[in-house]
Structures are given as C-alpha cells and as structure tokens.
Amino acid sequence: MGGAGESPDHHRGRPRRLSASASLLKAKNIPVLAGGIHRLPSRRFEAYDEPFVLPKKLYDAGIPFAIISDGDAAHERSLPYHAATAAAYGLPATRRSGH
C-alpha cells in the first residue's frame, strides 16, 4: 500500500493506517488532540496497541497533534507517561520541524 500514515506492521493481514480523513486534516492543517493513550481500543477489531500508535501515525502523516491527558485535571500528572508510551511505540523523541 505505502500510503501516508501507514504503519509497517500489520494486524490480521491488514495494513494499519489512518482513515481517509487524515488527508483532509493535513490539507487544512488541522491539529489533533490525541488523548487516551492508556486506554483500550474503542472497536473490537482494532489492535490492542491502536491508542499507543496513534501519535506515531499522526506524526508520520504530517498532521500536527498534541498528546493530552484524559480530560480530568487530576490526570495531568500522567501526561509524561502518555508521551513515554507513544515514544515506546514509535513516536520519535525529537520534534520534527513544522510540527
């Protein structure tokens, strides 16, 4: 396949990539808030690590994003752990120019 946002690993034989809306987000330079890194996937057919690899997919697609906590101010202390998990699942530790 080789499309933007495609991950080299596969789940059940299907390439893991962002939805078609990723091209619209990139074209309009719309930033994404990536929250819930430490959650279970929202759909049964998604890979267990889908929330962990979302920041990497956004980064690879060139979509601006920010990793946020789960919304409650009491959970802000966990934000470094969310970022560390994203880094462990492929997000580069350095910031690319333009992101």
C-alpha positions in Angstrom: 0.0 0.0 0.0 2.6 2.6 1.1 0.1 5.4 1.8 0.7 8.3 4.2 0.2 7.4 7.8 0.6 3.7 7.1 2.3 1.7 9.8 4.8 -1.0 8.6 3.3 -3.6 11.0 0.0 -5.3 10.2 -2.9 -6.6 12.2 -4.8 -9.6 10.9 -3.2 -9.1 7.5 -4.5 -5.5 7.0 -2.1 -2.6 7.0 -2.7 -0.2 9.9 -3.2 3.3 8.7 -5.1 6.5 9.4 -8.6 6.9 8.0 -9.3 8.8 4.8 -9.9 11.9 6.9 -6.2 12.2 7.5 -5.6 13.7 4.1 -8.2 16.4 4.9 -6.7 17.1 8.3 -3.3 17.5 6.7 -4.6 19.6 3.8 -6.4 22.0 6.1 -3.5 21.9 8.7 -6.0 21.0 11.4 -4.3 19.9 14.7 -5.5 16.8 16.5 -5.6 16.3 20.3 -4.5 12.7 20.9 -5.9 11.7 24.3 -6.5 8.4 26.0 -3.1 6.9 25.1 -3.5 4.5 28.1 -6.9 3.1 27.1 -8.3 0.1 25.4 -9.1 0.3 21.6 -12.6 1.6 21.0 -13.6 -1.1 18.5 -13.3 -4.8 18.8 -11.5 -5.2 15.5 -8.7 -2.7 16.4 -5.3 -3.9 17.5 -4.6 -3.7 21.3 -2.0 -1.0 20.7 -4.1 1.2 18.5 -4.2 4.1 21.1 -0.4 3.7 21.7 0.5 4.1 18.0 -1.9 7.0 17.1 0.7 9.7 17.8 3.2 7.9 15.6 0.6 7.6 12.8 -0.2 11.3 13.1 3.5 12.2 13.1 4.2 10.1 10.0 1.2 11.6 8.2 2.5 15.2 8.9 -0.6 16.1 10.9 0.1 18.5 13.8 -1.0 17.0 17.2 -0.7 17.2 20.9 -0.8 14.4 23.4 -3.3 15.3 26.2 -4.4 13.6 29.3 -7.9 12.0 29.7 -9.5 15.3 30.4 -9.6 15.4 34.2 -7.1 17.9 35.7 -6.2 15.3 38.3 -4.8 13.1 35.5 -2.4 15.8 34.2 0.4 14.2 36.3 0.2 11.2 34.0 1.0 13.2 30.8 4.7 12.3 30.8 3.7 8.6 30.9 1.4 9.0 27.9 4.2 10.6 26.0 6.6 7.9 27.0 4.2 5.2 25.9 3.8 6.9 22.5 7.6 7.1 22.2 7.9 3.4 23.1 5.5 2.6 20.3 7.5 4.5 17.6 7.0 8.3 18.1 10.4 9.9 17.8 11.7 11.6 20.9 12.7 14.7 18.9 10.4 17.2 17.3 10.4 17.5 13.5 10.4 21.0 12.0 6.9 22.1 11.1 5.2 20.0 13.8 
